[in-house]
């Protein structure tokens, strides 16, 4: 079964999980879809430029497959391409949109398909805007749109009920140490760490999305929320790894990543977490662990906003990406070398 991401009953996009394909006969598809939607999704048709009902839609929300309701694109990735078709620079989650070579009409293009039902969506081209440089060009008839305040309607109850519940006694800590792709990978390899979620913390809740946070003026930090079993790994050990997984002496930056969104921070949920972080910083400075003063800020934990699905487990999903090769992997290896006793076996 493919690994796909769907929404839960709280309107939150879940991490990828195994979800069965939707496989119907041609007659069943014809009964389910309107003639025009069938022509696009199942017969690989294309609607006329400038005629799609979703071309000029500017509402916040999610675009899903018109055949099986799988979430495909977020409005945050939509842009005006001037081509006459709805355009996006990235999909909502790895696996939800598939690609294959299309040699029809004497051309070589890359067709995009729904990852669950195989419905034809459009094509993807290498002339889009940053950060992906891609332009996913879609047919409106292939899509359904759900406003941001109604995302719970996209919930897949079977997937949510099948998800394992967190073990009793699980605790969480939210840390920020530069790009969350790097910090996530460093902690995912530790025994006792049950989950690592990338997100945004410490800023304007209305602007908690990657595009806005990258501008550096939302107040957010790229952060990770670590769920862990305290019987297997302690908060003190997690803080040890945290201060070795990035350079805590750099203020509002990590290497070439510059801005308050890359600040070093511990977002404490209670007085015990604050005390532990203060003590750790004091111990490190007393020991002369770093050549410069530690710049890590200690900030009360406010709302944690989960990052877009494609950021979750990014390094593991994209091991050959240059940034991962040059930054995330070396940091993770550094932690492996220094803390072999903390690694998963």
Order of alpha helices (4+ residues) and beta strands (2+ residues): beta-beta-alpha-alpha-beta-beta-beta-beta-beta-beta-beta-beta-beta-alpha-beta-alpha-beta-alpha-beta-alpha-beta-beta-beta-alpha-beta-beta-alpha-alpha
